[in-house]
């Protein structure tokens, strides 16, 4: 409903209704396409969140641009 908001669900387990696999390849591709002006919200296991944080830093995103909710 909002032109500046994109929800992209990705599940590591099989589900025919959403993207399958690990989230890293999906956000990397999306963020390359839109450039550096984004806010990223990630929810998942601690290891996935840590790897995502490292990847986002390498891509040039700063701490004010990404947010995490861990559930383990």
C-alpha positions, 0 to 999 in steps of 0.5 A: 500500500505504500510506495516506499515500503516493501515486505519480502518474506523469506523462509529457509524451510519449504513453503510454496507461498513465499521466497525460499532459502536464506535471506542474505541473497534476497536483501543483497539483490534488493538493496543493490537495486535501490541504492543506499537510502533504505531502512532494513528490518530483520527478524530471526535467529541470532546467527542470521541477524549477526551475519546480516549486520556484518553484510549490511556494514560491508554494503555501506549501511550504518546502524541507524539504517537497520533494525533487528528483532531476535527470537532465540 
